[in-house]
């Protein structure tokens, strides 16, 4: 089988400082691989594609980083794939095994159920003002203050590293902001959020710490009313024409129908075309953090600058210690304390959940 090497100039190969990573998507770029290993001081990457298989060697600069990357990234999920991460230098692995034989063994901590404890987290707003900000004003929801249940706390959380979802990464959001809003001010402004907050969940990534939410503030309430009222009027009057196949391309801003839960009626919202595959478009709903695949012919134009004066309503967050349950959670209100930023993506704010309320 022919193996294709990614393009790039000559590089010094230091096998004892490299990490092997396998079972990665063939479409992954070297920059995305470096971002995956950003916490381990990654310096260079060599990517190889063999048919439908893809693997890479990542230079992390030190033997200590090699050990950490293997222990923390091996068997973690990336875009639905379980990564295979190991040392690239067989001699280095042999030395580690030899050293382990000479090291007195301690009793192993039981794994399985003991490593993850299911716990219930309250997700109800504490006052009526927060609750009034929660839903899309066009679609009141019965579960807008439903409890955020199924949050998992990992006692051995240092072993788990979660890759940042593509649509949350700064490199993606820069394109979204430039194409849709013509400026990048919002990306900087969201890094200033801190302290106690109430958040309305709009999109979650199950079994990871990452989610999108609207910060429940008076400013957000005003923006929601203005935007959703204007979009509802456009929908009622059917003023915006449907786009043709030639009108739809990557980076196009448009109007698309968002269906958040199965069985409910969709609503038209601002969207950005992330990719076009045949007769379908992958669109990103900028006010919810949601991605969907939609027929190209069902997209409508939305070029009036007045609709793009209001910045995105939802912003990316990550839980400081916990991970989300396997089921998606939307329209729930949670409270917590914003303690800082994600190390690799400063615009993603870290949230420490408030203790469960009675």
C-alpha positions in Angstrom: 0.0 0.0 0.0 1.3 3.4 -0.9 2.1 5.7 2.0 1.8 9.4 1.3 3.8 11.9 3.3 2.4 15.3 4.1 4.2 18.2 2.5 6.9 20.1 4.2 10.6 20.9 4.2 13.3 18.7 5.6 13.2 18.3 9.4 15.6 16.9 12.0 14.1 13.6 13.3 14.6 12.9 17.0 12.9 9.6 17.5 13.5 9.4 21.3 11.6 12.7 21.6 8.7 11.7 19.3 5.3 10.3 20.0 3.4 8.0 17.6 -0.3 8.8 17.2 -2.5 6.5 15.2 -6.2 6.1 14.2 -6.5 9.8 13.3 -8.7 11.1 10.5 -7.1 11.3 7.1 -8.3 14.9 6.6 -6.6 16.1 9.8 -4.0 18.8 9.2 -0.6 19.1 10.8 -1.7 22.2 12.6 -4.6 20.3 14.1 -2.2 17.6 15.3 0.0 20.2 16.9 -3.1 21.7 18.6 -4.0 18.2 19.9 -0.5 18.0 21.5 -0.3 21.7 22.5 -0.2 20.8 26.2 3.0 18.7 25.7 5.1 21.4 24.0 4.7 19.9 20.5 7.3 21.3 18.0 7.1 19.3 14.8 4.8 16.8 13.2 5.2 14.2 10.4 1.9 13.0 9.1 1.5 9.9 6.9 -1.6 8.6 5.0 -1.9 4.9 3.8 -5.2 4.4 2.1 -7.9 5.1 4.7 -5.4 4.9 7.5 -3.6 7.9 8.9 -0.9 8.3 11.6 1.7 10.8 12.6 4.9 11.3 14.6 5.0 14.3 16.9 8.2 15.8 18.3 7.3 17.0 21.9 10.8 18.2 22.8 11.6 16.1 25.9 11.4 12.6 27.2 9.2 13.8 30.0 6.7 15.2 27.5 6.8 11.8 25.7 5.8 10.0 28.9 3.0 12.5 29.7 1.5 12.5 26.2 1.4 8.7 26.1 -0.2 8.4 29.5 -2.7 11.2 29.0 -3.7 10.9 25.4 -3.6 7.1 24.6 -7.2 5.7 24.2 -8.8 9.1 24.4 -11.5 10.1 21.8 -10.8 12.5 19.0 -13.7 13.2 16.5 -15.2 9.9 17.5 -12.0 7.9 17.1 -10.0 6.3 19.9 -6.4 7.5 19.6 -3.5 5.1 19.7 -0.6 7.0 21.3 2.8 5.4 22.0 6.5 6.1 22.0 8.0 6.4 18.6 11.4 5.0 19.7 11.4 1.3 20.5 14.6 1.6 22.5 13.0 4.3 24.7 10.0 2.0 25.4 12.4 -0.9 26.3 14.2 1.4 28.7 10.9 2.4 30.4 9.8 -1.2 30.8 13.2 -2.1 32.2 13.0 0.8 34.7 9.5 -0.3 35.7 10.7 -3.8 36.6 13.2 -2.3 39.0 10.6 0.0 40.6 8.6 -1.5 43.6 5.0 -1.9 42.6 2.2 -0.4 44.6 -1.3 -1.7 44.9 -3.3 -0.7 41.8 -6.4 1.5 42.2 -9.5 -0.3 41.0 -10.8 0.9 37.7 -14.3 0.9 36.1 -17.1 2.1 38.2 -14.8 3.4 40.9 -13.2 5.8 38.4 -16.3 7.7 37.5 -19.0 8.7 39.9 -22.4 9.8 38.5 -23.8 12.8 40.3 -26.7 15.1 39.9 -26.1 18.9 39.3 -28.9 21.5 39.8 -29.6 23.5 36.6 -32.4 25.8 37.6 -32.0 29.5 37.7 -32.3 31.0 41.2 -34.5 34.0 40.2 -37.3 34.8 37.8 -35.1 37.3 35.9 -32.7 34.6 34.7 -35.6 32.3 33.8 -37.2 35.0 31.7 -34.0 35.2 29.6 -33.7 31.5 29.0 -35.8 30.4 26.0 -36.1 31.5 22.4 -39.0 33.9 22.7 -40.7 32.3 19.7 -40.6 28.8 21.2 -41.2 28.7 25.0 -39.9 25.4 26.2 -41.2 23.3 29.1 -37.8 22.1 30.0 -36.0 25.4 30.0 -35.1 25.0 33.6 -34.8 21.2 33.7 -32.0 20.0 36.0 -28.6 19.3 34.4 -28.3 15.7 35.4 -25.7 13.1 34.5 -22.6 15.2 35.0 -19.7 12.8 35.5 -16.8 13.5 37.8 -13.6 11.5 37.1 -11.5 10.8 40.1 -8.6 10.1 37.8 -9.2 13.0 35.5 -5.5 13.7 34.9 -5.5 10.7 32.6 -8.1 12.3 30.3 -7.4 15.0 27.7 -10.3 16.1 25.5 -9.6 17.6 22.0 -11.3 20.9 21.5 -14.3 20.5 19.0 -13.4 22.0 15.6 -16.2 24.6 15.7 -14.9 25.9 19.0 -11.4 26.5 17.9 -10.1 30.1 17.4 -9.0 29.3 13.9 -12.5 28.4 12.9 -14.2 31.2 14.8 -12.0 33.8 13.1 -13.3 32.7 9.7 -16.9 32.7 11.0 -16.5 36.3 12.4 -14.8 37.6 9.3 -17.3 36.1 6.9 -20.4 36.9 8.9 -19.7 39.9 11.1 -16.7 41.5 9.3 -14.9 42.0 12.6 -13.2 40.0 15.4 -14.1 42.1 18.4 -16.4 39.5 19.9 -13.6 36.9 20.1 -11.7 39.2 22.5 -14.7 40.4 24.4 -15.8 36.9 25.5 -12.5 36.3 27.2 -13.4 39.0 29.8 -16.3 37.0 31.3 -15.5 36.0 34.9 -17.1 35.4 38.3 -20.6 34.1 39.1 -22.8 33.5 36.0 -26.0 32.0 34.9 -25.9 30.2 31.5 -28.5 28.9 29.1 -27.2 25.7 27.3 -27.6 25.8 23.6 -25.3 22.9 22.5 -23.4 20.2 24.4 -20.7 17.7 23.4 -21.6 14.5 25.3 -19.0 12.9 27.5 -16.6 15.9 27.1 -16.3 19.1 29.1 -17.3 21.3 26.2 -20.5 23.1 25.6 -22.1 26.3 24.1 -24.2 28.6 26.2 -25.7 32.1 26.3 -24.6 34.2 29.3 -27.8 35.4 30.9 -27.4 39.1 31.2 -29.6 42.1 30.4 -27.5 42.8 27.3 -28.1 39.2 26.1 -31.8 39.5 26.8 -32.0 42.7 24.6 -30.0 41.1 21.8 -32.2 37.9 21.8 -35.4 39.9 21.6 -34.1 42.1 18.8 -32.7 39.3 16.7 -35.4 36.7 17.1 -38.2 39.3 16.6 -36.5 40.4 13.4 -36.0 36.9 12.1 -39.6 35.9 13.0 -40.8 38.8 10.9 -38.6 37.8 8.0 -39.9 34.2 8.3 -43.5 35.3 8.4 -43.2 37.6 5.4 -41.0 35.2 3.4 -38.8 38.1 2.3 -35.6 36.2 1.9 -35.1 34.2 -1.3 -33.9 30.6 -1.4 -30.3 30.1 -2.6 -29.3 28.2 -5.7 -26.5 25.6 -5.8 -24.1 28.1 -7.3 -24.9 30.6 -4.5 -23.7 28.3 -1.7 -20.0 27.9 -0.8 -17.8 27.7 2.2 -17.9 30.9 4.1 -21.3 32.0 2.9 -23.6 33.6 5.5 -27.2 32.7 5.2 -30.5 31.8 6.9 -31.1 28.1 7.8 -33.8 26.2 9.6 -32.6 24.9 13.0 -34.4 21.9 14.6 -32.9 21.5 18.1 -34.9 18.5 19.3 -36.6 15.7 17.4 -40.2 16.3 16.7 -40.3 20.0 17.2 -40.9 22.6 14.5 -37.8 24.3 13.2 -37.0 28.0 13.3 -34.9 30.1 10.9 -31.6 31.3 12.3 -28.3 32.9 11.3 -25.9 30.4 9.8 -22.4 30.1 8.3 -21.6 27.5 5.6 -18.8 25.3 6.9 -18.6 23.0 3.9 -20.5 21.9 0.8 -20.8 18.2 -0.1 -22.8 17.6 -3.3 -26.4 18.7 -2.7 -25.8 19.2 1.0 -24.2 22.0 3.1 -22.7 21.6 6.6 -23.8 24.8 8.4 -22.9 26.3 11.7 -25.6 28.1 13.6 -23.7 31.1 15.0 -26.1 31.9 17.8 -26.3 28.3 19.2 -22.9 26.6 18.5 -24.8 23.9 16.6 -23.7 22.2 13.4 -26.1 20.5 11.0 -26.2 19.1 7.5 -28.9 20.7 5.4 -29.9 20.4 1.7 -28.4 23.3 -0.2 -31.7 24.3 -1.8 -33.3 24.8 1.6 -30.9 27.7 2.6 -32.0 31.3 2.2 -30.2 34.5 1.7 -29.5 36.9 4.6 -27.2 39.6 3.3 -28.8 42.6 5.0 -26.1 44.0 7.4 -28.7 44.9 9.9 -29.1 41.2 10.8 -25.3 40.9 11.5 -24.9 43.9 13.7 -25.8 41.8 16.8 -22.8 39.6 17.8 -23.2 35.8 18.3 -25.4 35.0 21.3 -23.8 31.8 22.5 -20.1 31.4 23.4 -18.0 28.3 24.1 -17.3 27.0 27.6 -15.8 24.0 29.2 -16.4 22.4 32.6 -13.4 22.8 35.0 -13.5 19.3 36.4 -16.5 17.5 35.2 -17.7 16.0 31.9 -21.2 16.0 30.4 -23.5 13.0 30.3 -24.0 10.9 27.1 -27.3 12.6 26.3 -27.4 16.1 24.9 -28.7 18.9 27.1 -30.2 22.1 25.7 -32.4 24.9 27.1 -31.3 24.1 30.7 -30.0 26.9 32.9 -26.9 26.2 34.9 -25.0 28.4 37.4 -21.4 28.5 38.3 -18.2 30.4 38.6 -16.0 31.3 35.6 -12.5 30.7 36.8 -10.4 31.3 33.8 -9.7 30.0 30.2 -8.8 26.9 28.4 -5.0 26.7 28.1 -4.9 26.1 24.3 -7.9 28.2 23.4 -8.2 31.4 25.7 -11.6 32.3 24.4 -13.1 29.1 25.8 -14.0 30.0 29.4 -13.7 27.4 32.3 -16.8 27.0 34.5 -16.8 25.5 38.0 -20.4 24.3 38.6 -22.2 25.6 41.7 -23.0 23.1 44.4 -26.3 21.2 44.0 -29.2 23.3 45.2 -32.0 21.8 47.4 
